C-alpha cells in the first residue's frame, strides 16, 4: 500500500503559522522552521505578559495613589488603611483615576477619612 501523506492538513497548518508570523522581520516570516520557532516564542511571551501587564498596572495605580496621598499629608499605607477602616469600597484603579483626573474628588475622600 502506498504511503499516504495528508498534504492538505500539512499545508493548512503551515499556512496558519505563516499567517501568525506576518509582520516578522527577515526569514522569521517566510521560512517554515524559523517562522514556527518565532511564533512559538511569540505566543509564550504573549501568554506570560498578559499576566505581567496586570502587575504593572497595579504598581502604576499604587504609585499614583501614593503621590496624591502625600500631597494631602498621608503615606500610601496610612491612606489605604483608613480607606478600609471607613468601609470605602473603591479599588486602586478607581482611586488612581480620581487622583489623576479629579483631584477635588480625591481630596474629598481624604477629608472624609481624616
N, CA, C and O atoms as CSV, one atom per row, in Angstrom:
chain,resi,resn,atom,element,x,y,z
A,1,UNK,N,N,0.835,-1.187,0.000
A,1,UNK,CA,C,0.000,0.000,0.000
A,1,UNK,C,C,0.882,1.253,0.000
A,1,UNK,O,O,1.839,1.331,0.771
A,2,UNK,N,N,0.574,2.225,-0.847
A,2,UNK,CA,C,1.417,3.420,-0.912
A,2,UNK,C,C,1.291,4.282,0.355
A,2,UNK,O,O,0.284,4.261,1.062
A,3,UNK,N,N,2.355,5.029,0.596
A,3,UNK,CA,C,2.375,5.908,1.764
A,3,UNK,C,C,1.411,7.066,1.553
A,3,UNK,O,O,1.414,7.709,0.503
A,4,UNK,N,N,0.591,7.322,2.556
A,4,UNK,CA,C,-0.389,8.406,2.446
A,4,UNK,C,C,0.098,9.618,3.238
A,4,UNK,O,O,0.390,9.516,4.430
A,5,UNK,N,N,0.182,10.741,2.577
A,5,UNK,CA,C,0.614,11.981,3.236
A,5,UNK,C,C,-0.541,12.972,3.140
A,5,UNK,O,O,-1.025,13.272,2.049
A,6,UNK,N,N,-0.957,13.456,4.245
A,6,UNK,CA,C,-2.092,14.388,4.243
A,6,UNK,C,C,-1.591,15.807,3.989
A,6,UNK,O,O,-1.459,16.612,4.910
A,7,UNK,N,N,-1.313,16.094,2.699
A,7,UNK,CA,C,-0.745,17.408,2.372
A,7,UNK,C,C,-1.702,18.554,2.619
A,7,UNK,O,O,-1.265,19.673,2.887
A,8,UNK,N,N,-2.988,18.302,2.536
A,8,UNK,CA,C,-3.968,19.376,2.757
A,8,UNK,C,C,-3.847,19.897,4.191
A,8,UNK,O,O,-3.797,21.105,4.423
A,9,UNK,N,N,-3.800,18.960,5.149
A,9,UNK,CA,C,-3.696,19.354,6.557
A,9,UNK,C,C,-2.342,19.985,6.842
A,9,UNK,O,O,-2.262,20.965,7.582
A,10,UNK,N,N,-1.274,19.436,6.263
A,10,UNK,CA,C,0.076,19.974,6.467
A,10,UNK,C,C,0.158,21.406,5.965
A,10,UNK,O,O,0.679,22.289,6.647
A,11,UNK,N,N,-0.363,21.623,4.764
A,11,UNK,CA,C,-0.328,22.963,4.183
A,11,UNK,C,C,-1.151,23.941,5.021
A,11,UNK,O,O,-0.748,25.086,5.227
A,12,UNK,N,N,-2.300,23.481,5.500
A,12,UNK,CA,C,-3.152,24.348,6.327
A,12,UNK,C,C,-2.443,24.731,7.623
A,12,UNK,O,O,-2.526,25.870,8.082
A,13,UNK,N,N,-1.745,23.755,8.201
A,13,UNK,CA,C,-1.002,24.007,9.441
A,13,UNK,C,C,0.104,25.044,9.204
A,13,UNK,O,O,0.265,25.980,9.987
A,14,UNK,N,N,0.855,24.866,8.128
A,14,UNK,CA,C,1.936,25.811,7.796
A,14,UNK,C,C,1.373,27.187,7.487
A,14,UNK,O,O,1.930,28.208,7.893
A,15,UNK,N,N,0.262,27.201,6.762
A,15,UNK,CA,C,-0.364,28.466,6.382
A,15,UNK,C,C,-0.796,29.247,7.620
A,15,UNK,O,O,-0.662,30.470,7.675
A,16,UNK,N,N,-1.315,28.523,8.612
A,16,UNK,CA,C,-1.758,29.154,9.862
A,16,UNK,C,C,-0.573,29.801,10.581
A,16,UNK,O,O,-0.683,30.915,11.094
A,17,UNK,N,N,0.563,29.092,10.616
A,17,UNK,CA,C,1.756,29.626,11.286
A,17,UNK,C,C,2.290,30.838,10.527
A,17,UNK,O,O,2.659,31.841,11.138
A,18,UNK,N,N,2.335,30.749,9.194
A,18,UNK,CA,C,2.822,31.883,8.408
A,18,UNK,C,C,1.921,33.102,8.570
A,18,UNK,O,O,2.397,34.238,8.556
A,19,UNK,N,N,0.637,32.869,8.722
A,19,UNK,CA,C,-0.279,33.985,8.947
A,19,UNK,C,C,0.012,34.655,10.288
A,19,UNK,O,O,-0.044,35.879,10.404
A,20,UNK,N,N,0.327,33.834,11.311
A,20,UNK,CA,C,0.664,34.390,12.626
A,20,UNK,C,C,2.012,35.106,12.595
A,20,UNK,O,O,2.247,36.013,13.394
A,21,UNK,N,N,2.903,34.706,11.676
A,21,UNK,CA,C,4.237,35.305,11.581
A,21,UNK,C,C,4.254,36.537,10.688
A,21,UNK,O,O,5.316,37.108,10.441
A,22,UNK,N,N,3.093,36.950,10.206
A,22,UNK,CA,C,3.019,38.106,9.322
A,22,UNK,C,C,3.541,39.342,10.056
A,22,UNK,O,O,3.141,39.613,11.189
A,23,UNK,N,N,4.422,40.077,9.415
A,23,UNK,CA,C,4.982,41.272,10.026
A,23,UNK,C,C,6.318,41.022,10.704
A,23,UNK,O,O,6.980,41.976,11.113
A,24,UNK,N,N,6.734,39.766,10.835
A,24,UNK,CA,C,8.039,39.473,11.415
A,24,UNK,C,C,9.109,39.863,10.403
A,24,UNK,O,O,8.827,39.983,9.210
A,25,UNK,N,N,10.343,40.061,10.882
A,25,UNK,CA,C,11.432,40.540,10.030
A,25,UNK,C,C,12.267,39.388,9.470
A,25,UNK,O,O,12.534,38.406,10.163
A,26,UNK,N,N,12.665,39.519,8.233
A,26,UNK,CA,C,13.598,38.572,7.617
A,26,UNK,C,C,12.998,37.193,7.421
A,26,UNK,O,O,11.831,37.061,7.050
A,27,UNK,N,N,13.816,36.142,7.678
A,27,UNK,CA,C,13.371,34.769,7.444
A,27,UNK,C,C,12.314,34.322,8.438
A,27,UNK,O,O,11.672,33.291,8.239
A,28,UNK,N,N,12.127,35.088,9.509
A,28,UNK,CA,C,11.135,34.723,10.530
A,28,UNK,C,C,9.723,34.706,9.959
A,28,UNK,O,O,8.830,34.088,10.540
A,29,UNK,N,N,9.509,35.379,8.826
A,29,UNK,CA,C,8.144,35.436,8.274
A,29,UNK,C,C,7.886,34.443,7.144
A,29,UNK,O,O,6.729,34.176,6.818
A,30,UNK,N,N,8.955,33.883,6.531
A,30,UNK,CA,C,8.694,33.075,5.341
A,30,UNK,C,C,9.469,31.763,5.240
A,30,UNK,O,O,9.354,31.070,4.229
A,31,UNK,N,N,10.253,31.400,6.252
A,31,UNK,CA,C,10.925,30.105,6.266
A,31,UNK,C,C,10.273,29.271,7.367
A,31,UNK,O,O,10.202,29.699,8.519
A,32,UNK,N,N,9.802,28.088,7.008
A,32,UNK,CA,C,8.940,27.307,7.892
A,32,UNK,C,C,9.532,27.092,9.283
A,32,UNK,O,O,8.886,27.427,10.276
A,33,UNK,N,N,10.742,26.543,9.381
A,33,UNK,CA,C,11.282,26.195,10.704
A,33,UNK,C,C,11.539,27.444,11.538
A,33,UNK,O,O,11.276,27.459,12.741
A,34,UNK,N,N,12.050,28.484,10.901
A,34,UNK,CA,C,12.342,29.728,11.621
A,34,UNK,C,C,11.027,30.377,12.068
A,34,UNK,O,O,10.910,30.836,13.204
A,35,UNK,N,N,10.045,30.410,11.170
A,35,UNK,CA,C,8.747,31.032,11.485
A,35,UNK,C,C,8.049,30.265,12.600
A,35,UNK,O,O,7.451,30.873,13.488
A,36,UNK,N,N,8.118,28.935,12.564
A,36,UNK,CA,C,7.461,28.119,13.589
A,36,UNK,C,C,8.054,28.415,14.964
A,36,UNK,O,O,7.320,28.589,15.937
A,37,UNK,N,N,9.392,28.472,15.042
A,37,UNK,CA,C,10.050,28.780,16.316
A,37,UNK,C,C,9.723,30.191,16.785
A,37,UNK,O,O,9.494,30.420,17.973
A,38,UNK,N,N,9.702,31.143,15.841
A,38,UNK,CA,C,9.423,32.538,16.189
A,38,UNK,C,C,7.995,32.698,16.709
A,38,UNK,O,O,7.759,33.433,17.668
A,39,UNK,N,N,7.051,32.016,16.082
A,39,UNK,CA,C,5.648,32.098,16.502
A,39,UNK,C,C,5.472,31.440,17.871
A,39,UNK,O,O,4.758,31.964,18.725
A,40,UNK,N,N,6.128,30.280,18.081
A,40,UNK,CA,C,6.055,29.615,19.390
A,40,UNK,C,C,6.551,30.537,20.492
A,40,UNK,O,O,5.920,30.654,21.542
A,41,UNK,N,N,7.692,31.196,20.248
A,41,UNK,CA,C,8.280,32.104,21.238
A,41,UNK,C,C,7.365,33.308,21.457
A,41,UNK,O,O,7.187,33.761,22.588
A,42,UNK,N,N,6.788,33.823,20.371
A,42,UNK,CA,C,5.894,34.979,20.474
A,42,UNK,C,C,4.664,34.640,21.302
A,42,UNK,O,O,4.216,35.452,22.111
A,43,UNK,N,N,4.115,33.447,21.105
A,43,UNK,CA,C,2.946,33.015,21.883
A,43,UNK,C,C,3.296,32.866,23.358
A,43,UNK,O,O,2.490,33.185,24.232
A,44,UNK,N,N,4.511,32.377,23.629
A,44,UNK,CA,C,4.976,32.238,25.007
A,44,UNK,C,C,5.068,33.607,25.681
A,44,UNK,O,O,4.610,33.786,26.810
A,45,UNK,N,N,5.667,34.570,24.972
A,45,UNK,CA,C,5.779,35.926,25.511
A,45,UNK,C,C,4.399,36.544,25.721
A,45,UNK,O,O,4.164,37.213,26.727
A,46,UNK,N,N,3.493,36.326,24.781
A,46,UNK,CA,C,2.150,36.909,24.880
A,46,UNK,C,C,1.423,36.368,26.106
A,46,UNK,O,O,0.773,37.123,26.830
A,47,UNK,N,N,1.531,35.063,26.337
A,47,UNK,CA,C,0.879,34.435,27.496
A,47,UNK,C,C,1.470,34.987,28.784
A,47,UNK,O,O,0.743,35.378,29.698
A,48,UNK,N,N,2.804,35.015,28.844
A,48,UNK,CA,C,3.487,35.483,30.054
A,48,UNK,C,C,3.154,36.954,30.337
A,48,UNK,O,O,2.906,37.327,31.484
A,49,UNK,N,N,3.150,37.779,29.296
A,49,UNK,CA,C,2.998,39.217,29.504
A,49,UNK,C,C,1.562,39.644,29.737
A,49,UNK,O,O,1.321,40.762,30.193
A,50,UNK,N,N,0.599,38.777,29.432
A,50,UNK,CA,C,-0.781,39.092,29.842
A,50,UNK,C,C,-0.864,39.090,31.361
A,50,UNK,O,O,-1.629,39.858,31.944
A,51,UNK,N,N,-0.079,38.229,32.004
A,51,UNK,CA,C,-0.038,38.202,33.472
A,51,UNK,C,C,0.760,39.399,34.006
A,51,UNK,O,O,0.364,40.033,34.985
A,52,UNK,N,N,1.882,39.697,33.355
A,52,UNK,CA,C,2.766,40.781,33.796
A,52,UNK,C,C,2.068,42.135,33.700
A,52,UNK,O,O,2.302,43.020,34.524
A,53,UNK,N,N,1.213,42.292,32.694
A,53,UNK,CA,C,0.530,43.565,32.492
A,53,UNK,C,C,-0.318,43.925,33.706
A,53,UNK,O,O,-0.403,45.094,34.082
A,54,UNK,N,N,-0.946,42.924,34.319
A,54,UNK,CA,C,-1.778,43.164,35.498
A,54,UNK,C,C,-0.925,43.689,36.651
A,54,UNK,O,O,-1.332,44.607,37.363
A,55,UNK,N,N,0.278,43.095,36.833
A,55,UNK,CA,C,1.192,43.551,37.886
A,55,UNK,C,C,1.639,44.976,37.630
A,55,UNK,O,O,1.688,45.796,38.547
A,56,UNK,N,N,1.970,45.272,36.364
A,56,UNK,CA,C,2.472,46.605,36.022
A,56,UNK,C,C,1.425,47.678,36.284
A,56,UNK,O,O,1.744,48.749,36.800
A,57,UNK,N,N,0.175,47.392,35.928
A,57,UNK,CA,C,-0.873,48.381,36.141
A,57,UNK,C,C,-1.137,48.599,37.625
A,57,UNK,O,O,-1.345,49.732,38.060
A,58,UNK,N,N,-1.130,47.520,38.405
A,58,UNK,CA,C,-1.332,47.663,39.850
A,58,UNK,C,C,-0.226,48.534,40.451
A,58,UNK,O,O,-0.502,49.393,41.289
A,59,UNK,N,N,1.013,48.319,40.031
A,59,UNK,CA,C,2.136,49.131,40.522
A,59,UNK,C,C,1.962,50.601,40.133
A,59,UNK,O,O,2.256,51.495,40.927
A,60,UNK,N,N,1.487,50.845,38.922
A,60,UNK,CA,C,1.243,52.214,38.465
A,60,UNK,C,C,0.166,52.889,39.301
A,60,UNK,O,O,0.318,54.042,39.703
A,61,UNK,N,N,-0.938,52.162,39.568
A,61,UNK,CA,C,-2.024,52.726,40.373
A,61,UNK,C,C,-1.533,53.062,41.780
A,61,UNK,O,O,-1.864,54.115,42.323
A,62,UNK,N,N,-0.741,52.161,42.367
A,62,UNK,CA,C,-0.231,52.393,43.723
A,62,UNK,C,C,0.657,53.629,43.750
A,62,UNK,O,O,0.583,54.429,44.682
A,63,UNK,N,N,1.505,53.788,42.720
A,63,UNK,CA,C,2.383,54.960,42.639
A,63,UNK,C,C,1.568,56.244,42.558
A,63,UNK,O,O,1.897,57.229,43.219
A,64,UNK,N,N,0.515,56.240,41.759
A,64,UNK,CA,C,-0.319,57.440,41.597
A,64,UNK,C,C,-1.073,57.773,42.878
A,64,UNK,O,O,-1.170,58.938,43.264
A,65,UNK,N,N,-1.607,56.744,43.536
A,65,UNK,CA,C,-2.333,56.973,44.795
A,65,UNK,C,C,-1.378,57.508,45.856
A,65,UNK,O,O,-1.724,58.424,46.603
A,66,UNK,N,N,-0.182,56.938,45.922
A,66,UNK,CA,C,0.822,57.369,46.888
A,66,UNK,C,C,1.179,58.837,46.678
A,66,UNK,O,O,1.238,59.606,47.637
A,67,UNK,N,N,1.416,59.225,45.428
A,67,UNK,CA,C,1.774,60.617,45.128
A,67,UNK,C,C,0.653,61.573,45.541
A,67,UNK,O,O,0.908,62.627,46.124
A,68,UNK,N,N,-0.584,61.194,45.233
A,68,UNK,CA,C,-1.724,62.059,45.564
A,68,UNK,C,C,-1.952,62.110,47.076
A,68,UNK,O,O,-2.290,63.163,47.617
A,69,UNK,N,N,-1.771,60.982,47.755
A,69,UNK,CA,C,-1.977,60.949,49.209
A,69,UNK,C,C,-0.925,61.793,49.918
A,69,UNK,O,O,-1.237,62.470,50.898
A,70,UNK,N,N,0.302,61.763,49.443
A,70,UNK,CA,C,1.376,62.534,50.070
A,70,UNK,C,C,1.158,64.035,49.917
A,70,UNK,O,O,1.592,64.811,50.768
A,71,UNK,N,N,0.493,64.452,48.847
A,71,UNK,CA,C,0.145,65.873,48.688
A,71,UNK,C,C,-0.744,66.320,49.850
A,71,UNK,O,O,-0.666,67.463,50.301
A,72,UNK,N,N,-1.591,65.403,50.327
A,72,UNK,CA,C,-2.515,65.703,51.428
A,72,UNK,C,C,-1.972,65.242,52.784
A,72,UNK,O,O,-2.721,65.156,53.757
A,73,UNK,N,N,-0.668,64.945,52.845
A,73,UNK,CA,C,-0.021,64.662,54.116
A,73,UNK,C,C,-0.208,63.253,54.668
A,73,UNK,O,O,-0.166,63.055,55.882
A,74,UNK,N,N,-0.413,62.280,53.798
A,74,UNK,CA,C,-0.536,60.888,54.243
A,74,UNK,C,C,0.357,60.017,53.368
A,74,UNK,O,O,0.646,60.354,52.219
A,75,UNK,N,N,0.789,58.888,53.934
A,75,UNK,CA,C,1.502,57.916,53.098
A,75,UNK,C,C,0.461,56.993,52.464
A,75,UNK,O,O,-0.715,57.010,52.828
A,76,UNK,N,N,0.918,56.200,51.521
A,76,UNK,CA,C,0.012,55.265,50.837
A,76,UNK,C,C,-0.588,54.261,51.817
A,76,UNK,O,O,-1.787,53.984,51.783
A,77,UNK,N,N,0.266,53.716,52.695
A,77,UNK,CA,C,-0.220,52.674,53.611
A,77,UNK,C,C,-1.237,53.240,54.608
A,77,UNK,O,O,-2.230,52.585,54.922
A,78,UNK,N,N,-0.987,54.457,55.105
A,78,UNK,CA,C,-1.957,55.097,56.011
A,78,UNK,C,C,-3.276,55.328,55.282
A,78,UNK,O,O,-4.353,55.054,55.810
A,79,UNK,N,N,-3.168,55.837,54.058
A,79,UNK,CA,C,-4.355,56.141,53.260
A,79,UNK,C,C,-5.194,54.889,53.024
A,79,UNK,O,O,-6.405,54.898,53.246
A,80,UNK,N,N,-4.549,53.811,52.575
A,80,UNK,CA,C,-5.290,52.581,52.280
A,80,UNK,C,C,-5.858,51.957,53.556
A,80,UNK,O,O,-6.950,51.389,53.540
A,81,UNK,N,N,-5.116,52.065,54.658
A,81,UNK,CA,C,-5.620,51.550,55.931
A,81,UNK,C,C,-6.890,52.262,56.360
A,81,UNK,O,O,-7.843,51.632,56.820
A,82,UNK,N,N,-6.895,53.586,56.207
A,82,UNK,CA,C,-8.084,54.368,56.595
A,82,UNK,C,C,-9.243,54.162,55.624
A,82,UNK,O,O,-10.407,54.206,56.022
A,83,UNK,N,N,-8.924,53.936,54.350
A,83,UNK,CA,C,-9.969,53.631,53.356
A,83,UNK,C,C,-10.703,52.349,53.777
A,83,UNK,O,O,-11.933,52.301,53.779
A,84,UNK,N,N,-9.933,51.319,54.131
A,84,UNK,CA,C,-10.546,50.050,54.538
A,84,UNK,C,C,-11.318,50.211,55.847
A,84,UNK,O,O,-12.405,49.656,56.001
A,85,UNK,N,N,-10.752,50.976,56.795
A,85,UNK,CA,C,-11.397,51.155,58.100
A,85,UNK,C,C,-12.724,51.894,57.984
A,85,UNK,O,O,-13.648,51.637,58.755
A,86,UNK,N,N,-12.822,52.818,57.016
A,86,UNK,CA,C,-14.051,53.595,56.825
A,86,UNK,C,C,-15.018,52.943,55.836
A,86,UNK,O,O,-15.994,53.567,55.420
A,87,UNK,N,N,-14.753,51.711,55.463
A,87,UNK,CA,C,-15.623,50.953,54.544
A,87,UNK,C,C,-15.898,51.675,53.228
A,87,UNK,O,O,-17.019,51.653,52.718
A,88,UNK,N,N,-14.871,52.312,52.688
A,88,UNK,CA,C,-14.997,52.928,51.363
A,88,UNK,C,C,-14.517,51.885,50.362
A,88,UNK,O,O,-13.332,51.556,50.322
A,89,UNK,N,N,-15.427,51.372,49.564
A,89,UNK,CA,C,-15.102,50.268,48.664
A,89,UNK,C,C,-14.767,50.767,47.261
A,89,UNK,O,O,-15.488,50.501,46.299
A,90,UNK,N,N,-13.661,51.494,47.170
A,90,UNK,CA,C,-13.142,51.906,45.872
A,90,UNK,C,C,-11.830,51.163,45.650
A,90,UNK,O,O,-10.968,51.137,46.528
A,91,UNK,N,N,-11.685,50.561,44.481
A,91,UNK,CA,C,-10.452,49.822,44.226
A,91,UNK,C,C,-9.340,50.770,43.787
A,91,UNK,O,O,-9.577,51.955,43.550
A,92,UNK,N,N,-8.127,50.236,43.680
A,92,UNK,CA,C,-6.959,51.056,43.368
A,92,UNK,C,C,-7.070,51.704,41.993
A,92,UNK,O,O,-6.593,52.821,41.794
A,93,UNK,N,N,-7.687,51.021,41.057
A,93,UNK,CA,C,-7.841,51.575,39.705
A,93,UNK,C,C,-8.668,52.852,39.743
A,93,UNK,O,O,-8.305,53.853,39.125
A,94,UNK,N,N,-9.774,52.814,40.466
A,94,UNK,CA,C,-10.667,53.980,40.559
A,94,UNK,C,C,-9.993,55.099,41.356
A,94,UNK,O,O,-10.061,56.265,40.970
A,95,UNK,N,N,-9.345,54.746,42.463
A,95,UNK,CA,C,-8.660,55.748,43.278
A,95,UNK,C,C,-7.561,56.452,42.483
A,95,UNK,O,O,-7.397,57.668,42.583
A,96,UNK,N,N,-6.807,55.678,41.689
A,96,UNK,CA,C,-5.745,56.267,40.874
A,96,UNK,C,C,-6.326,57.191,39.813
A,96,UNK,O,O,-5.751,58.240,39.524
A,97,UNK,N,N,-7.459,56.813,39.232
A,97,UNK,CA,C,-8.117,57.668,38.235
A,97,UNK,C,C,-8.586,58.967,38.878
A,97,UNK,O,O,-8.425,60.042,38.300
A,98,UNK,N,N,-9.165,58.870,40.074
A,98,UNK,CA,C,-9.595,60.076,40.785
A,98,UNK,C,C,-8.399,60.966,41.108
A,98,UNK,O,O,-8.465,62.186,40.953
A,99,UNK,N,N,-7.319,60.358,41.551
A,99,UNK,CA,C,-6.119,61.120,41.909
A,99,UNK,C,C,-5.551,61.871,40.709
A,99,UNK,O,O,-5.087,63.003,40.846
A,100,UNK,N,N,-5.587,61.247,39.535
A,100,UNK,CA,C,-5.017,61.870,38.339
A,100,UNK,C,C,-5.968,62.882,37.696
A,100,UNK,O,O,-5.565,64.000,37.373
A,101,UNK,N,N,-7.221,62.490,37.513
A,101,UNK,CA,C,-8.132,63.289,36.679
A,101,UNK,C,C,-9.133,64.130,37.458
A,101,UNK,O,O,-9.686,65.089,36.921
A,102,UNK,N,N,-9.375,63.778,38.728
A,102,UNK,CA,C,-10.353,64.514,39.536
A,102,UNK,C,C,-9.776,64.760,40.932
A,102,UNK,O,O,-10.226,64.158,41.906
A,103,UNK,N,N,-8.760,65.662,41.029
A,103,UNK,CA,C,-8.101,65.848,42.321
A,103,UNK,C,C,-9.029,66.364,43.422
A,103,UNK,O,O,-8.819,66.069,44.599
A,104,UNK,N,N,-10.057,67.136,43.041
A,104,UNK,CA,C,-11.007,67.636,44.048
A,104,UNK,C,C,-11.811,66.489,44.666
A,104,UNK,O,O,-12.072,66.499,45.869
A,105,UNK,N,N,-12.203,65.507,43.863
A,105,UNK,CA,C,-12.915,64.331,44.377
A,105,UNK,C,C,-12.001,63.507,45.273
A,105,UNK,O,O,-12.442,62.978,46.294
A,106,UNK,N,N,-10.723,63.394,44.894
A,106,UNK,CA,C,-9.769,62.658,45.725
A,106,UNK,C,C,-9.575,63.369,47.056
A,106,UNK,O,O,-9.471,62.726,48.101
A,107,UNK,N,N,-9.526,64.708,47.016
A,107,UNK,CA,C,-9.378,65.488,48.251
A,107,UNK,C,C,-10.586,65.280,49.167
A,107,UNK,O,O,-10.444,65.216,50.388
A,108,UNK,N,N,-11.766,65.178,48.570
A,108,UNK,CA,C,-12.984,64.928,49.366
A,108,UNK,C,C,-12.889,63.577,50.076
A,108,UNK,O,O,-13.315,63.456,51.225
A,109,UNK,N,N,-12.347,62.579,49.421
A,109,UNK,CA,C,-12.164,61.258,50.047
A,109,UNK,C,C,-11.183,61.365,51.203
A,109,UNK,O,O,-11.417,60.817,52.280
A,110,UNK,N,N,-10.065,62.087,50.968
A,110,UNK,CA,C,-9.063,62.266,52.032
A,110,UNK,C,C,-9.663,62.982,53.231
A,110,UNK,O,O,-9.423,62.587,54.372
A,111,UNK,N,N,-10.443,64.032,52.984
A,111,UNK,CA,C,-11.083,64.779,54.075
A,111,UNK,C,C,-12.049,63.899,54.840
A,111,UNK,O,O,-12.174,64.028,56.058
A,112,UNK,N,N,-12.732,63.008,54.144
A,112,UNK,CA,C,-13.717,62.124,54.794
A,112,UNK,C,C,-13.046,61.112,55.734
A,112,UNK,O,O,-13.591,60.781,56.787
A,113,UNK,N,N,-11.871,60.630,55.349
A,113,UNK,CA,C,-11.237,59.587,56.168
A,113,UNK,C,C,-10.343,60.151,57.269
A,113,UNK,O,O,-9.964,59.416,58.181
A,114,UNK,N,N,-9.992,61.456,57.205
A,114,UNK,CA,C,-9.115,62.039,58.235
A,114,UNK,C,C,-9.862,62.203,59.537
A,114,UNK,O,O,-9.292,62.677,60.520
